[in-house]
Structure formats: structure tokens, C-alpha cells
């Protein structure tokens, strides 16, 4: 049965709420006309990276999953950084993401590419008028803070102030590259996790959804591309479980923990997860009629994987 609080609708209503999204994309065509210089490209990438950190460390790993702890002031600052990406309020974002994990790739999932296709999962559900409400009951742990409820309602303040600051610091050309272009890239970089990370990549763990690990998306999203890892153990701050799985967001949070800003970073229980993976792999072999390998080969496989 569908969750009545999250109506499963594919109706996209292009109203006033869709205008800023369309305007930014039209404005981005200005790359054909605005002066080009590598310093502007660098500004664009820096603004992208800083705000992507706000998305991944803030919206996702903190407000959606509480994988580490922040003090109350730093919690509010993280909310402002996340919302500077112009992806709506932190409580709205976190509540919807928690719902996604509860019903991932099921009928109730509000942005499953497997069930609903690329366009809907990438951007359609965001433009739909069916998902504009913040479900505070889904995120009571953070909704109890009045300052978070305020910034959630006034989520346009952080990106507006950032835009004004960019104009004052770098002029209109800097505003175009550092705010307009970087915001459009930031939107689509973030959205790839919804639309592509359940379709392209490898699966280390047998989760109840179709989540996959994708190294390219991990670059684009500062570590979020290790999506199968994340769905296997969503309460881990670290999503690149092994040393070769680069996770820039985790590195940033780890650095902040050294100066006391971030506390209680959670690590993945690798031995537990690996034991589960091997059990599931053996079960699959039995189901498919294969022979179970001898214990020594299992041990060798486990050692190689870690």
C-alpha cells in the first residue's frame, strides 16, 4: 500500500516554482557569449565543490542519516551551506531521502529510475507539485529545532545571499560562472545519484534495492557514487569503504573532526558486511545449482576483498 503522505504521482506541474529552474538553465546558455577565462572555470569548480560538500555532508550524511554529530551552531551553519545549493530546505530534503531509503525501488519510492525511468528520477519528481510539502513527522529529530524549521521555510535565503556575494566579489562575469553555471552543474551532479546510481555500476552487497557503486559518479559527487555501499550500511559516515574508494566528503569531515567541529564519525562494520556478502554469494550459488566452494577458497576470497 502506498504511503498516503507521499502520493506516488508522475504529474509535473510547471508553475511559478519551476521558473527559477528554467531560468537558470536558459541563463547557462550564456557560456556561448560570456568571456571565457580559466580563472572563471576555476571559480565555477570551486563553488561547485564547496556546495557539493554541503549537499553530501549536510543534506545527506547529516540531516538524512545522522552519521556524525555537530554542535547546534555548526548544525545551523551546515544547513545554510547545504541550502546554498538551491535544493530546497534541509528538512524537506532529509524527510524525502529517509522515505527513499524506507521504500527504495519499491512502488512507494518517489524517485526510482528502475520503476519510473530516467527523467522522473533525475528531475521530474522535483518539479512535480506532489512533493513540495515538508513531512516534519519523518524528521522529528531535527524538526524540533526552531532555527532549522525557519531556514527550511526560508531556504532561498542562503543561495540568494551567496549570489549577491558572488556579484560583489567577482562582478557579473564571476556571478555567471561562479553561481549560475556552477548551480546548474551542481543540480545535475546531485541528481545523478537518483537517476544513474541504481542503473550503472557494480554491486558488492545484495541489498533489497538496485543500488550500485560507480567510481565516475563518486568523482562527480565527492564520494556519493559508492551507492551500493551506502545502501548496505547507510549509517556510516564513510561511503568509500576501502582505501581505493575515494570519498572526498569523508576526508573533509575527518579533517573537521581533527579541529573539533565534527564528532562521532561512524565507520562501516566491514567484517560484518563482508561476512554477509559471502553468505549471500554462497546462497546464490546454491540456488543456481553451483557447488559450494571449500572453506579455504572462501577464506581466500574474503582476504582478497578486504
C-alpha positions as YAML, in Angstrom:
chain: A
units: angstrom
residues:
- id: 1
  name: UNK
  ca: [0.00, 0.00, 0.00]
- id: 2
  name: UNK
  ca: [1.35, 3.44, -0.92]
- id: 3
  name: UNK
  ca: [2.23, 5.91, 1.80]
- id: 4
  name: UNK
  ca: [-0.62, 8.48, 1.74]
- id: 5
  name: UNK
  ca: [1.75, 11.21, 2.91]
- id: 6
  name: UNK
  ca: [3.90, 10.66, -0.18]
- id: 7
  name: UNK
  ca: [1.45, 10.32, -3.09]
- id: 8
  name: UNK
  ca: [3.00, 8.37, -5.95]
- id: 9
  name: UNK
  ca: [2.19, 10.66, -8.85]
- id: 10
  name: UNK
  ca: [4.00, 11.45, -12.09]
- id: 11
  name: UNK
  ca: [2.18, 14.70, -12.62]
- id: 12
  name: UNK
  ca: [4.59, 17.56, -13.27]
- id: 13
  name: UNK
  ca: [3.07, 20.97, -12.79]
- id: 14
  name: UNK
  ca: [5.15, 23.69, -14.40]
- id: 15
  name: UNK
  ca: [4.14, 26.65, -12.27]
- id: 16
  name: UNK
  ca: [5.93, 29.55, -10.58]
- id: 17
  name: UNK
  ca: [8.04, 27.11, -8.57]
- id: 18
  name: UNK
  ca: [9.55, 25.80, -11.82]
- id: 19
  name: UNK
  ca: [10.50, 29.23, -13.19]
- id: 20
  name: UNK
  ca: [13.86, 29.60, -11.35]
- id: 21
  name: UNK
  ca: [14.89, 26.13, -12.50]
- id: 22
  name: UNK
  ca: [14.10, 27.00, -16.12]
- id: 23
  name: UNK
  ca: [15.69, 30.46, -15.89]
- id: 24
  name: UNK
  ca: [18.98, 29.10, -14.57]
- id: 25
  name: UNK
  ca: [19.17, 26.59, -17.43]
- id: 26
  name: UNK
  ca: [18.40, 29.23, -20.02]
- id: 27
  name: UNK
  ca: [20.95, 31.56, -18.46]
- id: 28
  name: UNK
  ca: [23.59, 28.84, -18.56]
- id: 29
  name: UNK
  ca: [23.47, 29.08, -22.35]
- id: 30
  name: UNK
  ca: [25.45, 32.25, -21.74]
- id: 31
  name: UNK
  ca: [28.62, 30.14, -21.84]
- id: 32
  name: UNK
  ca: [28.45, 30.81, -25.58]
- id: 33
  name: UNK
  ca: [28.54, 34.57, -25.04]
- id: 34
  name: UNK
  ca: [30.22, 35.40, -21.72]
- id: 35
  name: UNK
  ca: [34.00, 35.95, -21.71]
- id: 36
  name: UNK
  ca: [35.96, 32.75, -21.22]
- id: 37
  name: UNK
  ca: [38.99, 32.51, -18.96]
- id: 38
  name: UNK
  ca: [40.40, 29.64, -16.97]
- id: 39
  name: UNK
  ca: [40.06, 31.67, -13.79]
- id: 40
  name: UNK
  ca: [36.29, 31.67, -14.28]
- id: 41
  name: UNK
  ca: [36.28, 27.92, -14.84]
- id: 42
  name: UNK
  ca: [38.30, 27.56, -11.64]
- id: 43
  name: UNK
  ca: [35.80, 29.72, -9.76]
- id: 44
  name: UNK
  ca: [32.96, 27.59, -11.11]
- id: 45
  name: UNK
  ca: [34.63, 24.37, -9.95]
- id: 46
  name: UNK
  ca: [35.48, 25.75, -6.51]
- id: 47
  name: UNK
  ca: [31.90, 26.94, -5.94]
- id: 48
  name: UNK
  ca: [30.65, 23.58, -7.19]
- id: 49
  name: UNK
  ca: [32.91, 21.61, -4.84]
- id: 50
  name: UNK
  ca: [32.17, 23.68, -1.74]
- id: 51
  name: UNK
  ca: [28.43, 23.45, -2.24]
- id: 52
  name: UNK
  ca: [28.56, 19.79, -3.24]
- id: 53
  name: UNK
  ca: [30.21, 19.20, 0.12]
- id: 54
  name: UNK
  ca: [27.22, 20.95, 1.69]
- id: 55
  name: UNK
  ca: [24.91, 18.59, -0.20]
- id: 56
  name: UNK
  ca: [26.77, 15.39, 0.63]
- id: 57
  name: UNK
  ca: [27.97, 16.17, 4.15]
- id: 58
  name: UNK
  ca: [24.93, 18.24, 5.11]
- id: 59
  name: UNK
  ca: [21.72, 17.22, 3.35]
- id: 60
  name: UNK
  ca: [22.72, 13.60, 3.03]
- id: 61
  name: UNK
  ca: [25.13, 12.28, 5.64]
- id: 62
  name: UNK
  ca: [24.00, 14.54, 8.46]
- id: 63
  name: UNK
  ca: [20.36, 15.59, 8.12]
- id: 64
  name: UNK
  ca: [19.19, 12.42, 6.35]
- id: 65
  name: UNK
  ca: [21.26, 9.79, 8.17]
- id: 66
  name: UNK
  ca: [22.88, 11.40, 11.24]
- id: 67
  name: UNK
  ca: [26.16, 9.63, 10.57]
- id: 68
  name: UNK
  ca: [28.12, 12.10, 12.74]
- id: 69
  name: UNK
  ca: [27.44, 14.83, 15.28]
- id: 70
  name: UNK
  ca: [27.58, 18.61, 15.16]
- id: 71
  name: UNK
  ca: [27.03, 21.29, 17.78]
- id: 72
  name: UNK
  ca: [23.88, 23.35, 17.43]
- id: 73
  name: UNK
  ca: [25.59, 26.40, 15.85]
- id: 74
  name: UNK
  ca: [27.58, 24.29, 13.40]
- id: 75
  name: UNK
  ca: [24.43, 22.34, 12.63]
- id: 76
  name: UNK
  ca: [22.73, 25.55, 11.53]
- id: 77
  name: UNK
  ca: [25.78, 26.63, 9.51]
- id: 78
  name: UNK
  ca: [25.81, 23.24, 7.78]
- id: 79
  name: UNK
  ca: [22.13, 23.71, 6.93]
- id: 80
  name: UNK
  ca: [22.92, 27.10, 5.38]
- id: 81
  name: UNK
  ca: [25.81, 25.64, 3.37]
- id: 82
  name: UNK
  ca: [23.59, 22.81, 2.10]
- id: 83
  name: UNK
  ca: [20.79, 25.18, 1.13]
- id: 84
  name: UNK
  ca: [23.22, 27.44, -0.74]
- id: 85
  name: UNK
  ca: [22.98, 24.72, -3.42]
- id: 86
  name: UNK
  ca: [19.37, 25.80, -4.05]
- id: 87
  name: UNK
  ca: [17.95, 22.32, -3.47]
- id: 88
  name: UNK
  ca: [15.19, 23.39, -1.08]
- id: 89
  name: UNK
  ca: [15.12, 23.06, 2.71]
- id: 90
  name: UNK
  ca: [17.22, 20.65, 4.75]
- id: 91
  name: UNK
  ca: [14.18, 19.17, 6.49]
- id: 92
  name: UNK
  ca: [12.37, 18.73, 3.15]
- id: 93
  name: UNK
  ca: [15.46, 17.09, 1.65]
- id: 94
  name: UNK
  ca: [16.11, 14.85, 4.65]
- id: 95
  name: UNK
  ca: [12.50, 13.71, 5.03]
- id: 96
  name: UNK
  ca: [12.24, 12.76, 1.36]
- id: 97
  name: UNK
  ca: [15.54, 10.92, 1.45]
- id: 98
  name: UNK
  ca: [14.57, 8.91, 4.52]
- id: 99
  name: UNK
  ca: [11.40, 7.91, 2.70]
- id: 100
  name: UNK
  ca: [13.51, 6.83, -0.29]
- id: 101
  name: UNK
  ca: [15.57, 4.51, 1.89]
- id: 102
  name: UNK
  ca: [12.48, 3.05, 3.51]
- id: 103
  name: UNK
  ca: [10.94, 2.15, 0.13]
- id: 104
  name: UNK
  ca: [13.94, 2.11, -2.20]
- id: 105
  name: UNK
  ca: [12.95, 0.87, -5.69]
- id: 106
  name: UNK
  ca: [9.52, -0.17, -4.45]
- id: 107
  name: UNK
  ca: [6.24, 1.30, -5.66]
- id: 108
  name: UNK
  ca: [6.34, 3.91, -2.88]
- id: 109
  name: UNK
  ca: [9.82, 5.17, -3.82]
- id: 110
  name: UNK
  ca: [9.40, 8.72, -5.09]
- id: 111
  name: UNK
  ca: [12.37, 8.63, -7.50]
- id: 112
  name: UNK
  ca: [13.25, 5.11, -8.59]
- id: 113
  name: UNK
  ca: [14.87, 5.03, -12.07]
- id: 114
  name: UNK
  ca: [14.19, 1.30, -12.28]
- id: 115
  name: UNK
  ca: [10.45, 1.74, -11.87]
- id: 116
  name: UNK
  ca: [9.90, 5.26, -13.17]
- id: 117
  name: UNK
  ca: [12.65, 5.95, -15.70]
- id: 118
  name: UNK
  ca: [15.48, 8.44, -16.03]
- id: 119
  name: UNK
  ca: [13.64, 11.72, -16.45]
- id: 120
  name: UNK
  ca: [11.33, 11.28, -13.49]
- id: 121
  name: UNK
  ca: [14.06, 10.12, -11.11]
- id: 122
  name: UNK
  ca: [16.51, 12.77, -12.31]
- id: 123
  name: UNK
  ca: [14.36, 15.88, -12.17]
- id: 124
  name: UNK
  ca: [10.66, 15.14, -12.78]
- id: 125
  name: UNK
  ca: [9.75, 14.42, -9.17]
- id: 126
  name: UNK
  ca: [11.37, 17.69, -8.05]
- id: 127
  name: UNK
  ca: [9.22, 19.70, -10.47]
- id: 128
  name: UNK
  ca: [6.09, 17.77, -9.50]
- id: 129
  name: UNK
  ca: [3.65, 19.61, -7.26]
- id: 130
  name: UNK
  ca: [3.06, 16.36, -5.37]
- id: 131
  name: UNK
  ca: [6.30, 16.57, -3.38]
- id: 132
  name: UNK
  ca: [6.57, 20.19, -2.27]
- id: 133
  name: UNK
  ca: [5.44, 19.67, 1.33]
- id: 134
  name: UNK
  ca: [7.94, 19.09, 4.14]
- id: 135
  name: UNK
  ca: [6.93, 16.00, 6.12]
- id: 136
  name: UNK
  ca: [8.13, 17.05, 9.55]
- id: 137
  name: UNK
  ca: [6.89, 13.79, 11.07]
- id: 138
  name: UNK
  ca: [9.57, 11.96, 9.06]
- id: 139
  name: UNK
  ca: [12.38, 14.05, 10.53]
- id: 140
  name: UNK
  ca: [11.28, 14.87, 14.08]
- id: 141
  name: UNK
  ca: [14.83, 14.66, 15.43]
- id: 142
  name: UNK
  ca: [15.79, 17.83, 13.54]
- id: 143
  name: UNK
  ca: [12.37, 19.44, 13.21]
- id: 144
  name: UNK
  ca: [12.43, 20.14, 16.96]
- id: 145
  name: UNK
  ca: [14.94, 22.93, 16.36]
- id: 146
  name: UNK
  ca: [13.12, 26.21, 15.57]
- id: 147
  name: UNK
  ca: [16.11, 27.63, 13.66]
- id: 148
  name: UNK
  ca: [16.11, 24.62, 11.33]
- id: 149
  name: UNK
  ca: [12.38, 24.93, 10.72]
- id: 150
  name: UNK
  ca: [12.94, 28.63, 9.95]
- id: 151
  name: UNK
  ca: [15.77, 28.08, 7.48]
- id: 152
  name: UNK
  ca: [13.80, 25.22, 5.94]
- id: 153
  name: UNK
  ca: [10.88, 27.58, 5.25]
- id: 154
  name: UNK
  ca: [13.24, 30.30, 4.04]
- id: 155
  name: UNK
  ca: [15.53, 28.07, 2.01]
- id: 156
  name: UNK
  ca: [16.02, 30.70, -0.68]
- id: 157
  name: UNK
  ca: [17.94, 32.98, 1.69]
- id: 158
  name: UNK
  ca: [21.31, 31.12, 1.56]
- id: 159
  name: UNK
  ca: [21.54, 30.89, -2.26]
- id: 160
  name: UNK
  ca: [20.30, 34.48, -2.63]
- id: 161
  name: UNK
  ca: [22.96, 35.80, -0.26]
- id: 162
  name: UNK
  ca: [25.58, 33.70, -2.00]
- id: 163
  name: UNK
  ca: [24.54, 35.08, -5.37]
- id: 164
  name: UNK
  ca: [24.74, 38.67, -4.11]
- id: 165
  name: UNK
  ca: [28.12, 37.99, -2.53]
- id: 166
  name: UNK
  ca: [29.43, 36.50, -5.77]
- id: 167
  name: UNK
  ca: [28.42, 39.61, -7.73]
- id: 168
  name: UNK
  ca: [30.07, 41.91, -5.18]
- id: 169
  name: UNK
  ca: [33.28, 39.85, -5.08]
- id: 170
  name: UNK
  ca: [33.72, 38.88, -8.73]
- id: 171
  name: UNK
  ca: [31.38, 41.03, -10.81]
- id: 172
  name: UNK
  ca: [28.74, 39.84, -13.25]
- id: 173
  name: UNK
  ca: [31.06, 37.55, -15.19]
- id: 174
  name: UNK
  ca: [32.06, 35.90, -11.91]
- id: 175
  name: UNK
  ca: [28.40, 35.66, -10.94]
- id: 176
  name: UNK
  ca: [27.63, 33.88, -14.19]
- id: 177
  name: UNK
  ca: [30.42, 31.31, -13.88]
- id: 178
  name: UNK
  ca: [30.59, 31.02, -10.09]
- id: 179
  name: UNK
  ca: [26.86, 30.98, -9.38]
- id: 180
  name: UNK
  ca: [24.70, 30.33, -12.45]
- id: 181
  name: UNK
  ca: [26.83, 27.72, -14.23]
- id: 182
  name: UNK
  ca: [28.05, 26.05, -11.04]
- id: 183
  name: UNK
  ca: [24.48, 25.80, -9.68]
- id: 184
  name: UNK
  ca: [23.19, 24.10, -12.84]
- id: 185
  name: UNK
  ca: [26.12, 21.66, -12.77]
- id: 186
  name: UNK
  ca: [25.57, 21.12, -9.05]
- id: 187
  name: UNK
  ca: [21.91, 20.26, -9.55]
- id: 188
  name: UNK
  ca: [22.59, 17.67, -12.20]
- id: 189
  name: UNK
  ca: [25.63, 16.30, -10.39]
- id: 190
  name: UNK
  ca: [23.46, 15.67, -7.34]
- id: 191
  name: UNK
  ca: [20.57, 14.28, -9.37]
- id: 192
  name: UNK
  ca: [22.76, 11.62, -10.99]
- id: 193
  name: UNK
  ca: [22.70, 9.67, -7.73]
- id: 194
  name: UNK
  ca: [18.92, 9.34, -8.04]
- id: 195
  name: UNK
  ca: [18.86, 8.62, -11.77]
- id: 196
  name: UNK
  ca: [22.08, 6.72, -12.52]
- id: 197
  name: UNK
  ca: [23.44, 5.07, -9.37]
- id: 198
  name: UNK
  ca: [20.65, 2.48, -9.36]
- id: 199
  name: UNK
  ca: [21.34, 1.61, -13.01]
- id: 200
  name: UNK
  ca: [25.07, 1.77, -13.82]
- id: 201
  name: UNK
  ca: [27.88, 0.25, -11.77]
- id: 202
  name: UNK
  ca: [28.74, -2.80, -9.68]
- id: 203
  name: UNK
  ca: [27.02, -4.40, -6.72]
- id: 204
  name: UNK
  ca: [29.21, -5.59, -3.85]
- id: 205
  name: UNK
  ca: [26.32, -6.24, -1.46]
- id: 206
  name: UNK
  ca: [22.93, -7.85, -2.08]
- id: 207
  name: UNK
  ca: [20.62, -5.10, -0.86]
- id: 208
  name: UNK
  ca: [16.85, -5.04, -1.29]
- id: 209
  name: UNK
  ca: [17.18, -2.38, -4.00]
- id: 210
  name: UNK
  ca: [19.25, -1.95, -7.17]
- id: 211
  name: UNK
  ca: [21.89, 0.42, -5.76]
- id: 212
  name: UNK
  ca: [25.32, 0.27, -7.41]
- id: 213
  name: UNK
  ca: [28.86, 1.51, -6.89]
- id: 214
  name: UNK
  ca: [30.09, 3.85, -9.60]
- id: 215
  name: UNK
  ca: [33.55, 5.40, -9.48]
- id: 216
  name: UNK
  ca: [32.74, 8.12, -12.02]
- id: 217
  name: UNK
  ca: [29.74, 9.30, -10.00]
- id: 218
  name: UNK
  ca: [31.95, 9.23, -6.90]
- id: 219
  name: UNK
  ca: [34.16, 11.85, -8.56]
- id: 220
  name: UNK
  ca: [31.19, 14.00, -9.60]
- id: 221
  name: UNK
  ca: [29.59, 13.87, -6.14]
- id: 222
  name: UNK
  ca: [32.64, 13.83, -3.85]
- id: 223
  name: UNK
  ca: [32.10, 10.22, -2.81]
- id: 224
  name: UNK
  ca: [28.37, 9.57, -3.13]
- id: 225
  name: UNK
  ca: [28.90, 7.24, -6.07]
- id: 226
  name: UNK
  ca: [29.65, 4.31, -3.76]
- id: 227
  name: UNK
  ca: [25.91, 3.94, -3.53]
- id: 228
  name: UNK
  ca: [25.66, 0.20, -3.01]
- id: 229
  name: UNK
  ca: [28.00, 0.55, -0.03]
- id: 230
  name: UNK
  ca: [25.75, 3.29, 1.30]
- id: 231
  name: UNK
  ca: [22.54, 1.29, 0.95]
- id: 232
  name: UNK
  ca: [24.19, -1.69, 2.62]
- id: 233
  name: UNK
  ca: [25.08, 0.41, 5.68]
- id: 234
  name: UNK
  ca: [23.50, 3.90, 5.46]
- id: 235
  name: UNK
  ca: [24.54, 4.97, 8.96]
- id: 236
  name: UNK
  ca: [28.24, 5.03, 8.01]
- id: 237
  name: UNK
  ca: [29.81, 8.45, 7.51]
- id: 238
  name: UNK
  ca: [32.32, 6.84, 5.18]
- id: 239
  name: UNK
  ca: [30.83, 5.63, 1.91]
- id: 240
  name: UNK
  ca: [34.06, 4.58, 0.23]
- id: 241
  name: UNK
  ca: [34.56, 1.52, 2.39]
- id: 242
  name: UNK
  ca: [38.03, 0.62, 1.12]
- id: 243
  name: UNK
  ca: [41.16, 2.72, 0.60]
- id: 244
  name: UNK
  ca: [40.81, 2.74, -3.18]
- id: 245
  name: UNK
  ca: [37.23, 4.05, -2.98]
- id: 246
  name: UNK
  ca: [37.94, 7.78, -2.83]
- id: 247
  name: UNK
  ca: [35.46, 9.71, -0.72]
- id: 248
  name: UNK
  ca: [36.25, 13.43, -0.65]
- id: 249
  name: UNK
  ca: [33.29, 14.20, 1.61]
- id: 250
  name: UNK
  ca: [34.57, 11.75, 4.21]
- id: 251
  name: UNK
  ca: [38.06, 13.22, 4.03]
- id: 252
  name: UNK
  ca: [36.62, 16.69, 4.63]
- id: 253
  name: UNK
  ca: [34.55, 15.54, 7.60]
- id: 254
  name: UNK
  ca: [37.55, 13.69, 9.03]
- id: 255
  name: UNK
  ca: [39.61, 16.88, 8.80]
- id: 256
  name: UNK
  ca: [36.85, 18.82, 10.56]
- id: 257
  name: UNK
  ca: [36.87, 16.21, 13.32]
- id: 258
  name: UNK
  ca: [40.55, 16.97, 13.98]
- id: 259
  name: UNK
  ca: [39.63, 20.53, 14.95]
- id: 260
  name: UNK
  ca: [36.58, 19.51, 16.97]
- id: 261
  name: UNK
  ca: [33.84, 20.69, 14.60]
- id: 262
  name: UNK
  ca: [32.64, 17.17, 13.77]
- id: 263
  name: UNK
  ca: [32.34, 14.38, 16.33]
- id: 264
  name: UNK
  ca: [31.47, 10.68, 16.49]
- id: 265
  name: UNK
  ca: [32.15, 9.81, 12.86]
- id: 266
  name: UNK
  ca: [30.70, 6.37, 12.14]
- id: 267
  name: UNK
  ca: [32.69, 3.73, 10.29]
- id: 268
  name: UNK
  ca: [31.28, 0.76, 8.35]
- id: 269
  name: UNK
  ca: [31.41, -2.64, 10.10]
- id: 270
  name: UNK
  ca: [33.46, -4.21, 7.29]
- id: 271
  name: UNK
  ca: [33.83, -7.67, 8.81]
- id: 272
  name: UNK
  ca: [30.09, -7.94, 9.41]
- id: 273
  name: UNK
  ca: [29.26, -6.67, 5.93]
- id: 274
  name: UNK
  ca: [31.83, -8.91, 4.28]
- id: 275
  name: UNK
  ca: [30.55, -11.99, 6.11]
- id: 276
  name: UNK
  ca: [27.04, -11.14, 4.96]
- id: 277
  name: UNK
  ca: [28.25, -10.65, 1.39]
- id: 278
  name: UNK
  ca: [29.93, -14.04, 1.32]
- id: 279
  name: UNK
  ca: [26.88, -15.76, 2.81]
- id: 280
  name: UNK
  ca: [24.65, -14.19, 0.17]
- id: 281
  name: UNK
  ca: [27.09, -15.16, -2.57]
- id: 282
  name: UNK
  ca: [27.13, -18.77, -1.40]
- id: 283
  name: UNK
  ca: [23.35, -18.82, -1.14]
- id: 284
  name: UNK
  ca: [23.11, -17.59, -4.72]
- id: 285
  name: UNK
  ca: [25.45, -20.34, -5.91]
- id: 286
  name: UNK
  ca: [23.30, -22.95, -4.20]
- id: 287
  name: UNK
  ca: [20.14, -21.51, -5.72]
- id: 288
  name: UNK
  ca: [21.73, -21.55, -9.17]
- id: 289
  name: UNK
  ca: [22.84, -25.14, -8.70]
- id: 290
  name: UNK
  ca: [26.54, -24.43, -8.25]
- id: 291
  name: UNK
  ca: [28.74, -26.26, -5.83]
- id: 292
  name: UNK
  ca: [29.76, -24.61, -2.61]
- id: 293
  name: UNK
  ca: [33.50, -23.91, -2.62]
- id: 294
  name: UNK
  ca: [35.68, -25.43, 0.12]
- id: 295
  name: UNK
  ca: [36.32, -23.33, 3.24]
- id: 296
  name: UNK
  ca: [39.87, -22.42, 2.16]
- id: 297
  name: UNK
  ca: [38.67, -20.81, -1.05]
- id: 298
  name: UNK
  ca: [36.09, -18.85, 0.91]
- id: 299
  name: UNK
  ca: [38.81, -17.59, 3.22]
- id: 300
  name: UNK
  ca: [40.99, -16.60, 0.28]
- id: 301
  name: UNK
  ca: [38.09, -14.71, -1.31]
- id: 302
  name: UNK
  ca: [37.36, -12.88, 1.89]
- id: 303
  name: UNK
  ca: [41.01, -11.92, 2.39]
- id: 304
  name: UNK
  ca: [41.29, -10.60, -1.19]
- id: 305
  name: UNK
  ca: [38.16, -8.48, -0.84]
- id: 306
  name: UNK
  ca: [39.46, -6.54, 2.17]
...
